[in-house]
Amino acid sequence: MSEKTLTRMDLSEAVFREVGLSRNESAQLVESVLQHVSDALVRGETVKISSFGTFSVRAKSSRMGRNPKTGEEVPISPRRVLSFRPSHLMKDRVAEGNAR
Amino acid sequence: MIRSELIAKIAEENPHLFQRDVEKIVNTIFEEIVEAMARGDRVELRGFGAFSVKKRDARTGRNPRTGDTVEVEEKHVPFFKTGKLLRDRLNGEDS
């Protein structure tokens, strides 16, 4: 496995290459896509990107946790967590691409 | 929200771009992430989250219906970890 880490810069470089906008505008569009996805999730919406996957927000109720160091019980407040479910296409491509 | 609604929003904010270019932009972003993971790479989008590939070791599984044991091969699966900023925003810590 090559184990490289891509960032926003690599995504905007791909947009620059594929669409031919300026680097600056490509970067802004990548940011804007991430922003719209985040905003929808914060509103509690599910974001479903076909052939990519589904982001959904789940509410977790409060529960008692334990400080693993001291053993002390501490209440964990109710919270919303994000879960991502990859599409079958993504799962297949990741499995095939990384198979030995 | 689905892909076409995301495209519509970006198009609305960028009236100087052709619809087909906006489609290409959105598709390129998601395609690039899938391609990276198919190569075994990570994609780290600060504030949003990180996509990575996790290895699942080979194991002996069981067919839950028949109880037969089956050999499950090693495989790689996509994984997403939510970024701190987005996690905080989901819980009302504004920024």
N, CA and C atoms of all chains as a GROMACS GRO file, in nm:
protein
  585
    1MET      N    1   0.084  -0.122   0.000
    1MET     CA    2   0.000   0.000   0.000
    1MET      C    3   0.087   0.125   0.000
    2SER      N    4   0.051   0.223  -0.082
    2SER     CA    5   0.131   0.344  -0.092
    2SER      C    6   0.115   0.435   0.029
    3GLU      N    7  -0.010   0.440   0.086
    3GLU     CA    8  -0.036   0.518   0.207
    3GLU      C    9   0.000   0.665   0.197
    4LYS      N   10  -0.047   0.727   0.093
    4LYS     CA   11  -0.028   0.870   0.078
    4LYS      C   12  -0.150   0.937   0.142
    5THR      N   13  -0.135   1.062   0.184
    5THR     CA   14  -0.252   1.134   0.233
    5THR      C   15  -0.285   1.248   0.139
    6LEU      N   16  -0.407   1.246   0.090
    6LEU     CA   17  -0.453   1.356   0.005
    6LEU      C   18  -0.524   1.460   0.091
    7THR      N   19  -0.522   1.584   0.043
    7THR     CA   20  -0.588   1.691   0.116
    7THR      C   21  -0.678   1.769   0.019
    8ARG      N   22  -0.738   1.876   0.072
    8ARG     CA   23  -0.818   1.965  -0.012
    8ARG      C   24  -0.742   2.007  -0.138
    9MET      N   25  -0.610   2.027  -0.121
    9MET     CA   26  -0.529   2.074  -0.232
    9MET      C   27  -0.532   1.975  -0.349
   10ASP      N   28  -0.527   1.845  -0.316
   10ASP     CA   29  -0.530   1.745  -0.422
   10ASP      C   30  -0.666   1.743  -0.490
   11LEU      N   31  -0.773   1.765  -0.412
   11LEU     CA   32  -0.906   1.767  -0.472
   11LEU      C   33  -0.921   1.889  -0.562
   12SER      N   34  -0.871   2.006  -0.518
   12SER     CA   35  -0.885   2.123  -0.604
   12SER      C   36  -0.796   2.112  -0.727
   13GLU      N   37  -0.682   2.043  -0.712
   13GLU     CA   38  -0.595   2.018  -0.827
   13GLU      C   39  -0.670   1.932  -0.931
   14ALA      N   40  -0.746   1.834  -0.883
   14ALA     CA   41  -0.823   1.749  -0.974
   14ALA      C   42  -0.931   1.830  -1.046
   15VAL      N   43  -0.995   1.921  -0.973
   15VAL     CA   44  -1.098   2.006  -1.034
   15VAL      C   45  -1.033   2.099  -1.138
   16PHE      N   46  -0.920   2.154  -1.101
   16PHE     CA   47  -0.843   2.240  -1.192
   16PHE      C   48  -0.811   2.165  -1.322
   17ARG      N   49  -0.764   2.043  -1.307
   17ARG     CA   50  -0.724   1.959  -1.420
   17ARG      C   51  -0.844   1.919  -1.507
   18GLU      N   52  -0.952   1.877  -1.441
   18GLU     CA   53  -1.067   1.823  -1.514
   18GLU      C   54  -1.157   1.929  -1.574
   19VAL      N   55  -1.171   2.041  -1.502
   19VAL     CA   56  -1.270   2.140  -1.546
   19VAL      C   57  -1.204   2.263  -1.608
   20GLY      N   58  -1.080   2.288  -1.572
   20GLY     CA   59  -1.010   2.400  -1.634
   20GLY      C   60  -1.042   2.536  -1.576
   21LEU      N   61  -1.090   2.538  -1.450
   21LEU     CA   62  -1.108   2.668  -1.382
   21LEU      C   63  -0.972   2.705  -1.323
   22SER      N   64  -0.961   2.826  -1.271
   22SER     CA   65  -0.835   2.865  -1.209
   22SER      C   66  -0.814   2.781  -1.083
   23ARG      N   67  -0.691   2.774  -1.036
   23ARG     CA   68  -0.662   2.699  -0.914
   23ARG      C   69  -0.738   2.758  -0.796
   24ASN      N   70  -0.741   2.890  -0.795
   24ASN     CA   71  -0.808   2.959  -0.686
   24ASN      C   72  -0.958   2.928  -0.683
   25GLU      N   73  -1.022   2.936  -0.799
   25GLU     CA   74  -1.165   2.908  -0.804
   25GLU      C   75  -1.194   2.760  -0.775
   26SER      N   76  -1.105   2.672  -0.823
   26SER     CA   77  -1.121   2.528  -0.797
   26SER      C   78  -1.120   2.502  -0.647
   27ALA      N   79  -1.027   2.568  -0.577
   27ALA     CA   80  -1.017   2.551  -0.432
   27ALA      C   81  -1.144   2.601  -0.363
   28GLN      N   82  -1.195   2.715  -0.411
   28GLN     CA   83  -1.317   2.769  -0.351
   28GLN      C   84  -1.436   2.676  -0.370
   29LEU      N   85  -1.442   2.612  -0.487
   29LEU     CA   86  -1.554   2.521  -0.514
   29LEU      C   87  -1.547   2.395  -0.429
   30VAL      N   88  -1.426   2.343  -0.408
   30VAL     CA   89  -1.410   2.227  -0.321
   30VAL      C   90  -1.460   2.262  -0.180
   31GLU      N   91  -1.420   2.381  -0.134
   31GLU     CA   92  -1.461   2.428  -0.002
   31GLU      C   93  -1.613   2.441   0.005
   32SER      N   94  -1.670   2.495  -0.099
   32SER     CA   95  -1.814   2.518  -0.102
   32SER      C   96  -1.893   2.387  -0.103
   33VAL      N   97  -1.841   2.285  -0.171
   33VAL     CA   98  -1.906   2.153  -0.170
   33VAL      C   99  -1.904   2.095  -0.028
   34LEU      N  100  -1.787   2.101   0.036
   34LEU     CA  101  -1.777   2.048   0.173
   34LEU      C  102  -1.867   2.125   0.269
   35GLN      N  103  -1.874   2.256   0.247
   35GLN     CA  104  -1.956   2.342   0.332
   35GLN      C  105  -2.106   2.306   0.319
   36HIS      N  106  -2.151   2.285   0.195
   36HIS     CA  107  -2.292   2.250   0.175
   36HIS      C  108  -2.327   2.114   0.236
   37VAL      N  109  -2.235   2.019   0.222
   37VAL     CA  110  -2.260   1.888   0.281
   37VAL      C  111  -2.266   1.902   0.434
   38SER      N  112  -2.170   1.976   0.492
   38SER     CA  113  -2.168   1.996   0.638
   38SER      C  114  -2.294   2.066   0.686
   39ASP      N  115  -2.334   2.173   0.616
   39ASP     CA  116  -2.452   2.250   0.658
   39ASP      C  117  -2.577   2.162   0.658
   40ALA      N  118  -2.592   2.079   0.556
   40ALA     CA  119  -2.709   1.991   0.549
   40ALA      C  120  -2.709   1.895   0.668
   41LEU      N  121  -2.591   1.842   0.701
   41LEU     CA  122  -2.581   1.748   0.814
   41LEU      C  123  -2.612   1.817   0.946
   42VAL      N  124  -2.563   1.940   0.960
   42VAL     CA  125  -2.589   2.016   1.083
   42VAL      C  126  -2.740   2.043   1.097
   43ARG      N  127  -2.808   2.062   0.983
   43ARG     CA  128  -2.955   2.079   0.986
   43ARG      C  129  -3.026   1.947   1.017
   44GLY      N  130  -2.949   1.839   1.023
   44GLY     CA  131  -3.007   1.709   1.054
   44GLY      C  132  -3.046   1.628   0.931
   45GLU      N  133  -3.011   1.679   0.813
   45GLU     CA  134  -3.045   1.607   0.690
   45GLU      C  135  -2.948   1.492   0.665
   46THR      N  136  -2.997   1.393   0.594
   46THR     CA  137  -2.910   1.285   0.546
   46THR      C  138  -2.857   1.329   0.411
   47VAL      N  139  -2.730   1.306   0.386
   47VAL     CA  140  -2.672   1.343   0.257
   47VAL      C  141  -2.634   1.215   0.182
   48LYS      N  142  -2.703   1.197   0.069
   48LYS     CA  143  -2.687   1.073  -0.007
   48LYS      C  144  -2.624   1.103  -0.142
   49ILE      N  145  -2.502   1.059  -0.160
   49ILE     CA  146  -2.430   1.081  -0.285
   49ILE      C  147  -2.423   0.947  -0.357
   50SER      N  148  -2.498   0.934  -0.464
   50SER     CA  149  -2.505   0.806  -0.535
   50SER      C  150  -2.367   0.762  -0.580
   51SER      N  151  -2.343   0.635  -0.577
   51SER     CA  152  -2.216   0.569  -0.610
   51SER      C  153  -2.099   0.614  -0.522
   52PHE      N  154  -2.128   0.693  -0.417
   52PHE     CA  155  -2.025   0.730  -0.320
   52PHE      C  156  -2.064   0.674  -0.183
   53GLY      N  157  -2.170   0.730  -0.127
   53GLY     CA  158  -2.214   0.681   0.003
   53GLY      C  159  -2.314   0.774   0.067
   54THR      N  160  -2.355   0.739   0.188
   54THR     CA  161  -2.456   0.816   0.260
   54THR      C  162  -2.404   0.862   0.395
   55PHE      N  163  -2.415   0.993   0.421
   55PHE     CA  164  -2.381   1.047   0.552
   55PHE      C  165  -2.512   1.064   0.627
   56SER      N  166  -2.521   1.013   0.748
   56SER     CA  167  -2.642   1.038   0.825
   56SER      C  168  -2.609   1.074   0.968
   57VAL      N  169  -2.699   1.148   1.028
   57VAL     CA  170  -2.678   1.196   1.164
   57VAL      C  171  -2.765   1.113   1.257
   58ARG      N  172  -2.704   1.059   1.360
   58ARG     CA  173  -2.780   0.980   1.456
   58ARG      C  174  -2.774   1.048   1.592
   59ALA      N  175  -2.887   1.044   1.661
   59ALA     CA  176  -2.890   1.102   1.795
   59ALA      C  177  -2.857   0.992   1.895
   60LYS      N  178  -2.769   1.023   1.988
   60LYS     CA  179  -2.737   0.925   2.092
   60LYS      C  180  -2.788   0.979   2.225
   61SER      N  181  -2.853   0.896   2.299
   61SER     CA  182  -2.907   0.944   2.426
   61SER      C  183  -2.795   0.945   2.532
   62SER      N  184  -2.824   1.012   2.641
   62SER     CA  185  -2.721   1.023   2.744
   62SER      C  186  -2.700   0.888   2.811
   63ARG      N  187  -2.581   0.866   2.859
   63ARG     CA  188  -2.552   0.740   2.927
   63ARG      C  189  -2.443   0.765   3.030
   64MET      N  190  -2.424   0.667   3.118
   64MET     CA  191  -2.317   0.680   3.215
   64MET      C  192  -2.190   0.622   3.155
   65GLY      N  193  -2.086   0.700   3.163
   65GLY     CA  194  -1.957   0.650   3.117
   65GLY      C  195  -1.866   0.633   3.237
   66ARG      N  196  -1.745   0.594   3.210
   66ARG     CA  197  -1.652   0.574   3.320
   66ARG      C  198  -1.516   0.629   3.278
   67ASN      N  199  -1.455   0.702   3.365
   67ASN     CA  200  -1.319   0.747   3.337
   67ASN      C  201  -1.228   0.625   3.350
   68PRO      N  202  -1.169   0.582   3.239
   68PRO     CA  203  -1.093   0.456   3.242
   68PRO      C  204  -0.971   0.463   3.334
   69LYS      N  205  -0.924   0.583   3.362
   69LYS     CA  206  -0.806   0.597   3.447
   69LYS      C  207  -0.842   0.587   3.596
   70THR      N  208  -0.949   0.659   3.632
   70THR     CA  209  -0.983   0.665   3.774
   70THR      C  210  -1.097   0.569   3.812
   71GLY      N  211  -1.171   0.520   3.710
   71GLY     CA  212  -1.283   0.432   3.740
   71GLY      C  213  -1.408   0.507   3.784
   72GLU      N  214  -1.396   0.638   3.785
   72GLU     CA  215  -1.505   0.725   3.829
   72GLU      C  216  -1.617   0.729   3.725
   73GLU      N  217  -1.742   0.723   3.770
   73GLU     CA  218  -1.854   0.731   3.676
   73GLU      C  219  -1.882   0.877   3.638
   74VAL      N  220  -1.897   0.901   3.510
   74VAL     CA  221  -1.929   1.037   3.464
   74VAL      C  222  -2.044   1.031   3.365
   75PRO      N  223  -2.138   1.124   3.376
   75PRO     CA  224  -2.248   1.123   3.281
   75PRO      C  225  -2.201   1.171   3.144
   76ILE      N  226  -2.245   1.104   3.037
   76ILE     CA  227  -2.215   1.148   2.901
   76ILE      C  228  -2.343   1.208   2.845
   77SER      N  229  -2.333   1.334   2.805
   77SER     CA  230  -2.453   1.406   2.761
   77SER      C  231  -2.503   1.352   2.626
   78PRO      N  232  -2.633   1.370   2.597
   78PRO     CA  233  -2.685   1.325   2.468
   78PRO      C  234  -2.612   1.399   2.358
   79ARG      N  235  -2.587   1.334   2.246
   79ARG     CA  236  -2.514   1.400   2.138
   79ARG      C  237  -2.556   1.347   2.003
   80ARG      N  238  -2.518   1.421   1.900
   80ARG     CA  239  -2.545   1.375   1.763
   80ARG      C  240  -2.413   1.330   1.701
   81VAL      N  241  -2.415   1.214   1.641
   81VAL     CA  242  -2.295   1.166   1.575
   81VAL      C  243  -2.323   1.143   1.428
   82LEU      N  244  -2.217   1.154   1.349
   82LEU     CA  245  -2.227   1.137   1.206
   82LEU      C  246  -2.184   0.996   1.171
   83SER      N  247  -2.262   0.930   1.088
   83SER     CA  248  -2.213   0.802   1.040
   83SER      C  249  -2.210   0.802   0.888
   84PHE      N  250  -2.111   0.736   0.832
   84PHE     CA  251  -2.096   0.728   0.688
   84PHE      C  252  -2.110   0.584   0.645
   85ARG      N  253  -2.200   0.561   0.550
   85ARG     CA  254  -2.218   0.427   0.497
   85ARG      C  255  -2.174   0.429   0.351
   86PRO      N  256  -2.062   0.363   0.319
   86PRO     CA  257  -2.014   0.365   0.181
   86PRO      C  258  -2.110   0.290   0.088
   87SER      N  259  -2.120   0.335  -0.036
   87SER     CA  260  -2.203   0.266  -0.134
   87SER      C  261  -2.138   0.133  -0.170
   88HIS      N  262  -2.217   0.046  -0.232
   88HIS     CA  263  -2.161  -0.082  -0.276
   88HIS      C  264  -2.048  -0.061  -0.374
   89LEU      N  265  -2.068   0.039  -0.461
   89LEU     CA  266  -1.966   0.068  -0.561
   89LEU      C  267  -1.834   0.105  -0.494
   90MET      N  268  -1.841   0.193  -0.392
   90MET     CA  269  -1.719   0.232  -0.323
   90MET      C  270  -1.655   0.112  -0.253
   91LYS      N  271  -1.737   0.033  -0.186
   91LYS     CA  272  -1.684  -0.086  -0.117
   91LYS      C  273  -1.614  -0.178  -0.214
   92ASP      N  274  -1.678  -0.202  -0.328
   92ASP     CA  275  -1.618  -0.292  -0.428
   92ASP      C  276  -1.487  -0.237  -0.482
   93ARG      N  277  -1.486  -0.107  -0.513
   93ARG     CA  278  -1.365  -0.048  -0.569
   93ARG      C  279  -1.250  -0.047  -0.468
   94VAL      N  280  -1.283  -0.021  -0.341
   94VAL     CA  281  -1.180  -0.020  -0.237
   94VAL      C  282  -1.128  -0.162  -0.212
   95ALA      N  283  -1.220  -0.259  -0.211
   95ALA     CA  284  -1.179  -0.399  -0.189
   95ALA      C  285  -1.092  -0.447  -0.305
   96GLU      N  286  -1.135  -0.419  -0.428
   96GLU     CA  287  -1.058  -0.464  -0.545
   96GLU      C  288  -0.924  -0.394  -0.556
   97GLY      N  289  -0.926  -0.263  -0.534
   97GLY     CA  290  -0.802  -0.187  -0.548
   97GLY      C  291  -0.695  -0.226  -0.447
   98ASN      N  292  -0.738  -0.275  -0.331
   98ASN     CA  293  -0.641  -0.307  -0.226
   98ASN      C  294  -0.615  -0.457  -0.212
   99ALA      N  295  -0.680  -0.538  -0.296
   99ALA     CA  296  -0.660  -0.683  -0.289
   99ALA      C  297  -0.518  -0.715  -0.335
  100ARG      N  298  -0.457  -0.813  -0.273
  100ARG     CA  299  -0.320  -0.847  -0.312
  100ARG      C  300  -0.317  -0.925  -0.442
  101MET      N  301  -3.038   1.550   0.151
  101MET     CA  302  -2.983   1.611   0.030
  101MET      C  303  -2.918   1.503  -0.056
  102ILE      N  304  -2.944   1.507  -0.183
  102ILE     CA  305  -2.881   1.412  -0.273
  102ILE      C  306  -2.788   1.486  -0.370
  103ARG      N  307  -2.712   1.408  -0.446
  103ARG     CA  308  -2.610   1.466  -0.535
  103ARG      C  309  -2.667   1.578  -0.624
  104SER      N  310  -2.784   1.554  -0.685
  104SER     CA  311  -2.840   1.654  -0.777
  104SER      C  312  -2.878   1.784  -0.704
  105GLU      N  313  -2.919   1.772  -0.579
  105GLU     CA  314  -2.952   1.893  -0.502
  105GLU      C  315  -2.827   1.971  -0.465
  106LEU      N  316  -2.721   1.898  -0.437
  106LEU     CA  317  -2.592   1.961  -0.408
  106LEU      C  318  -2.544   2.037  -0.532
  107ILE      N  319  -2.555   1.972  -0.648
  107ILE     CA  320  -2.516   2.036  -0.774
  107ILE      C  321  -2.600   2.161  -0.799
  108ALA      N  322  -2.729   2.151  -0.773
  108ALA     CA  323  -2.818   2.266  -0.794
  108ALA      C  324  -2.777   2.385  -0.706
  109LYS      N  325  -2.740   2.356  -0.580
  109LYS     CA  326  -2.700   2.464  -0.489
  109LYS      C  327  -2.573   2.532  -0.536
  110ILE      N  328  -2.476   2.452  -0.577
  110ILE     CA  329  -2.349   2.509  -0.625
  110ILE      C  330  -2.374   2.590  -0.753
  111ALA      N  331  -2.459   2.539  -0.838
  111ALA     CA  332  -2.490   2.609  -0.964
  111ALA      C  333  -2.555   2.744  -0.936
  112GLU      N  334  -2.646   2.743  -0.840
  112GLU     CA  335  -2.717   2.865  -0.803
  112GLU      C  336  -2.620   2.973  -0.752
  113GLU      N  337  -2.520   2.930  -0.675
  113GLU     CA  338  -2.423   3.024  -0.620
  113GLU      C  339  -2.319   3.070  -0.722
  114ASN      N  340  -2.310   2.996  -0.832
  114ASN     CA  341  -2.209   3.028  -0.933
  114ASN      C  342  -2.273   3.043  -1.071
  115PRO      N  343  -2.352   3.149  -1.087
  115PRO     CA  344  -2.427   3.163  -1.214
  115PRO      C  345  -2.337   3.177  -1.337
  116HIS      N  346  -2.209   3.207  -1.314
  116HIS     CA  347  -2.118   3.220  -1.429
  116HIS      C  348  -2.069   3.085  -1.482
  117LEU      N  349  -2.101   2.977  -1.409
  117LEU     CA  350  -2.056   2.844  -1.453
  117LEU      C  351  -2.167   2.770  -1.526
  118PHE      N  352  -2.130   2.690  -1.626
  118PHE     CA  353  -2.227   2.604  -1.693
  118PHE      C  354  -2.268   2.493  -1.599
  119GLN      N  355  -2.393   2.455  -1.609
  119GLN     CA  356  -2.445   2.343  -1.530
  119GLN      C  357  -2.356   2.218  -1.546
  120ARG      N  358  -2.316   2.191  -1.670
  120ARG     CA  359  -2.236   2.069  -1.692
  120ARG      C  360  -2.099   2.078  -1.624
  121ASP      N  361  -2.047   2.200  -1.610
  121ASP     CA  362  -1.920   2.215  -1.538
  121ASP      C  363  -1.939   2.192  -1.389
  122VAL      N  364  -2.051   2.241  -1.336
  122VAL     CA  365  -2.078   2.220  -1.194
  122VAL      C  366  -2.092   2.070  -1.166
  123GLU      N  367  -2.161   2.001  -1.256
  123GLU     CA  368  -2.175   1.855  -1.241
  123GLU      C  369  -2.037   1.790  -1.239
  124LYS      N  370  -1.953   1.835  -1.330
  124LYS     CA  371  -1.819   1.778  -1.342
  124LYS      C  372  -1.735   1.806  -1.216
  125ILE      N  373  -1.752   1.925  -1.160
  125ILE     CA  374  -1.678   1.963  -1.040
  125ILE      C  375  -1.716   1.872  -0.924
  126VAL      N  376  -1.848   1.860  -0.901
  126VAL     CA  377  -1.896   1.778  -0.789
  126VAL      C  378  -1.857   1.631  -0.809
  127ASN      N  379  -1.875   1.582  -0.931
  127ASN     CA  380  -1.841   1.442  -0.959
  127ASN      C  381  -1.691   1.416  -0.942
  128THR      N  382  -1.610   1.511  -0.988
  128THR     CA  383  -1.464   1.496  -0.976
  128THR      C  384  -1.421   1.485  -0.830
  129ILE      N  385  -1.479   1.567  -0.744
  129ILE     CA  386  -1.441   1.566  -0.603
  129ILE      C  387  -1.467   1.427  -0.541
  130PHE      N  388  -1.588   1.374  -0.562
  130PHE     CA  389  -1.620   1.244  -0.502
  130PHE      C  390  -1.541   1.131  -0.569
  131GLU      N  391  -1.524   1.143  -0.700
  131GLU     CA  392  -1.449   1.040  -0.774
  131GLU      C  393  -1.303   1.034  -0.726
  132GLU      N  394  -1.246   1.151  -0.704
  132GLU     CA  395  -1.107   1.160  -0.658
  132GLU      C  396  -1.089   1.090  -0.522
  133ILE      N  397  -1.188   1.106  -0.436
  133ILE     CA  398  -1.182   1.042  -0.303
  133ILE      C  399  -1.188   0.889  -0.318
  134VAL      N  400  -1.279   0.841  -0.403
  134VAL     CA  401  -1.290   0.696  -0.422
  134VAL      C  402  -1.162   0.640  -0.484
  135GLU      N  403  -1.109   0.711  -0.584
  135GLU     CA  404  -0.985   0.665  -0.648
  135GLU      C  405  -0.870   0.657  -0.549
  136ALA      N  406  -0.860   0.758  -0.463
  136ALA     CA  407  -0.753   0.759  -0.362
  136ALA      C  408  -0.765   0.636  -0.272
  137MET      N  409  -0.887   0.609  -0.225
  137MET     CA  410  -0.905   0.495  -0.136
  137MET      C  411  -0.881   0.363  -0.208
  138ALA      N  412  -0.915   0.358  -0.336
  138ALA     CA  413  -0.891   0.236  -0.413
  138ALA      C  414  -0.741   0.209  -0.426
  139ARG      N  415  -0.660   0.316  -0.416
  139ARG     CA  416  -0.514   0.299  -0.419
  139ARG      C  417  -0.459   0.272  -0.279
  140GLY      N  418  -0.545   0.279  -0.179
  140GLY     CA  419  -0.501   0.260  -0.041
  140GLY      C  420  -0.460   0.388   0.028
  141ASP      N  421  -0.486   0.502  -0.036
  141ASP     CA  422  -0.450   0.632   0.022
  141ASP      C  423  -0.559   0.683   0.116
  142ARG      N  424  -0.520   0.778   0.197
  142ARG     CA  425  -0.613   0.847   0.288
  142ARG      C  426  -0.651   0.980   0.227
  143VAL      N  427  -0.768   1.030   0.261
  143VAL     CA  428  -0.805   1.165   0.219
  143VAL      C  429  -0.846   1.240   0.345
  144GLU      N  430  -0.766   1.342   0.381
  144GLU     CA  431  -0.791   1.413   0.505
  144GLU      C  432  -0.841   1.552   0.476
  145LEU      N  433  -0.966   1.577   0.512
  145LEU     CA  434  -1.028   1.708   0.487
  145LEU      C  435  -1.053   1.774   0.621
  146ARG      N  436  -0.955   1.851   0.666
  146ARG     CA  437  -0.961   1.916   0.798
  146ARG      C  438  -1.094   1.985   0.823
  147GLY      N  439  -1.150   1.959   0.938
  147GLY     CA  440  -1.276   2.022   0.975
  147GLY      C  441  -1.396   1.942   0.930
  148PHE      N  442  -1.379   1.865   0.824
  148PHE     CA  443  -1.489   1.783   0.772
  148PHE      C  444  -1.474   1.639   0.819
  149GLY      N  445  -1.362   1.578   0.782
  149GLY     CA  446  -1.338   1.441   0.823
  149GLY      C  447  -1.232   1.376   0.739
  150ALA      N  448  -1.202   1.250   0.768
  150ALA     CA  449  -1.097   1.179   0.695
  150ALA      C  450  -1.149   1.045   0.645
  151PHE      N  451  -1.121   1.018   0.518
  151PHE     CA  452  -1.156   0.889   0.459
  151PHE      C  453  -1.030   0.803   0.458
  152SER      N  454  -1.042   0.680   0.503
  152SER     CA  455  -0.926   0.592   0.499
  152SER      C  456  -0.970   0.450   0.471
  153VAL      N  457  -0.873   0.362   0.455
  153VAL     CA  458  -0.902   0.222   0.424
  153VAL      C  459  -0.860   0.138   0.543
  154LYS      N  460  -0.948   0.052   0.589
  154LYS     CA  461  -0.912  -0.036   0.699
  154LYS      C  462  -0.904  -0.179   0.651
  155LYS      N  463  -0.807  -0.250   0.704
  155LYS     CA  464  -0.788  -0.389   0.667
  155LYS      C  465  -0.865  -0.479   0.763
  156ARG      N  466  -0.943  -0.569   0.708
  156ARG     CA  467  -1.011  -0.668   0.791
  156ARG      C  468  -0.940  -0.801   0.769
  157ASP      N  469  -0.887  -0.858   0.876
  157ASP     CA  470  -0.813  -0.983   0.863
  157ASP      C  471  -0.902  -1.098   0.817
  158ALA      N  472  -0.840  -1.196   0.759
  158ALA     CA  473  -0.912  -1.318   0.722
  158ALA      C  474  -0.964  -1.382   0.850
  159ARG      N  475  -1.080  -1.444   0.843
  159ARG     CA  476  -1.134  -1.508   0.963
  159ARG      C  477  -1.221  -1.626   0.922
  160THR      N  478  -1.251  -1.707   1.019
  160THR     CA  479  -1.344  -1.815   0.994
  160THR      C  480  -1.480  -1.769   1.039
  161GLY      N  481  -1.570  -1.759   0.943
  161GLY     CA  482  -1.703  -1.712   0.975
  161GLY      C  483  -1.800  -1.828   0.977
  162ARG      N  484  -1.925  -1.793   1.001
  162ARG     CA  485  -2.027  -1.896   1.006
  162ARG      C  486  -2.149  -1.849   0.928
  163ASN      N  487  -2.206  -1.936   0.851
  163ASN     CA  488  -2.332  -1.903   0.785
  163ASN      C  489  -2.440  -1.906   0.892
  164PRO      N  490  -2.500  -1.791   0.921
  164PRO     CA  491  -2.595  -1.787   1.034
  164PRO      C  492  -2.717  -1.876   1.012
  165ARG      N  493  -2.748  -1.904   0.886
  165ARG     CA  494  -2.866  -1.985   0.858
  165ARG      C  495  -2.838  -2.134   0.878
  166THR      N  496  -2.724  -2.180   0.823
  166THR     CA  497  -2.696  -2.323   0.827
  166THR      C  498  -2.599  -2.363   0.937
  167GLY      N  499  -2.523  -2.263   0.989
  167GLY     CA  500  -2.424  -2.295   1.091
  167GLY      C  501  -2.294  -2.346   1.033
  168ASP      N  502  -2.286  -2.358   0.901
  168ASP     CA  503  -2.162  -2.404   0.836
  168ASP      C  504  -2.050  -2.302   0.857
  169THR      N  505  -1.928  -2.352   0.875
  169THR     CA  506  -1.817  -2.258   0.883
  169THR      C  507  -1.770  -2.224   0.742
  170VAL      N  508  -1.735  -2.095   0.723
  170VAL     CA  509  -1.683  -2.052   0.593
  170VAL      C  510  -1.557  -1.969   0.616
  171GLU      N  511  -1.462  -1.983   0.526
  171GLU     CA  512  -1.340  -1.904   0.535
  171GLU      C  513  -1.366  -1.768   0.471
  172VAL      N  514  -1.353  -1.660   0.549
  172VAL     CA  515  -1.370  -1.527   0.493
  172VAL      C  516  -1.230  -1.471   0.469
  173GLU      N  517  -1.205  -1.428   0.346
  173GLU     CA  518  -1.071  -1.376   0.312
  173GLU      C  519  -1.047  -1.238   0.368
  174GLU      N  520  -0.921  -1.205   0.380
  174GLU     CA  521  -0.882  -1.069   0.420
  174GLU      C  522  -0.943  -0.969   0.322
  175LYS      N  523  -0.992  -0.857   0.373
  175LYS     CA  524  -1.043  -0.756   0.280
  175LYS      C  525  -1.021  -0.615   0.332
  176HIS      N  526  -1.038  -0.520   0.243
  176HIS     CA  527  -1.019  -0.379   0.279
  176HIS      C  528  -1.151  -0.305   0.265
  177VAL      N  529  -1.181  -0.226   0.367
  177VAL     CA  530  -1.310  -0.155   0.367
  177VAL      C  531  -1.289  -0.005   0.388
  178PRO      N  532  -1.378   0.077   0.326
  178PRO     CA  533  -1.369   0.222   0.344
  178PRO      C  534  -1.412   0.261   0.485
  179PHE      N  535  -1.348   0.367   0.537
  179PHE     CA  536  -1.380   0.413   0.671
  179PHE      C  537  -1.379   0.565   0.673
  180PHE      N  538  -1.474   0.624   0.746
  180PHE     CA  539  -1.479   0.770   0.758
  180PHE      C  540  -1.478   0.810   0.904
  181LYS      N  541  -1.393   0.904   0.937
  181LYS     CA  542  -1.393   0.957   1.073
  181LYS      C  543  -1.430   1.105   1.066
  182THR      N  544  -1.531   1.144   1.139
  182THR     CA  545  -1.578   1.282   1.138
  182THR      C  546  -1.472   1.376   1.195
  183GLY      N  547  -1.454   1.491   1.132
  183GLY     CA  548  -1.359   1.590   1.181
  183GLY      C  549  -1.411   1.662   1.304
  184LYS      N  550  -1.320   1.721   1.380
  184LYS     CA  551  -1.357   1.783   1.506
  184LYS      C  552  -1.456   1.898   1.488
  185LEU      N  553  -1.428   1.982   1.390
  185LEU     CA  554  -1.514   2.098   1.369
  185LEU      C  555  -1.658   2.056   1.337
  186LEU      N  556  -1.672   1.959   1.248
  186LEU     CA  557  -1.807   1.914   1.211
  186LEU      C  558  -1.876   1.846   1.329
  187ARG      N  559  -1.798   1.766   1.403
  187ARG     CA  560  -1.854   1.698   1.522
  187ARG      C  561  -1.905   1.802   1.622
  188ASP      N  562  -1.828   1.908   1.642
  188ASP     CA  563  -1.869   2.014   1.734
  188ASP      C  564  -1.992   2.087   1.680
  189ARG      N  565  -1.994   2.114   1.549
  189ARG     CA  566  -2.109   2.184   1.490
  189ARG      C  567  -2.236   2.101   1.504
  190LEU      N  568  -2.225   1.969   1.491
  190LEU     CA  569  -2.341   1.882   1.506
  190LEU      C  570  -2.399   1.892   1.645
  191ASN      N  571  -2.313   1.930   1.739
  191ASN     CA  572  -2.359   1.940   1.878
  191ASN      C  573  -2.371   2.084   1.924
  192GLY      N  574  -2.397   2.169   1.828
  192GLY     CA  575  -2.433   2.307   1.860
  192GLY      C  576  -2.322   2.397   1.907
  193GLU      N  577  -2.197   2.348   1.899
  193GLU     CA  578  -2.088   2.438   1.936
  193GLU      C  579  -2.051   2.517   1.812
  194ASP      N  580  -2.102   2.637   1.806
  194ASP     CA  581  -2.096   2.714   1.683
  194ASP      C  582  -1.958   2.761   1.644
  195SER      N  583  -1.930   2.750   1.516
  195SER     CA  584  -1.810   2.810   1.459
  195SER      C  585  -1.819   2.803   1.310
   0.00000   0.00000   0.00000
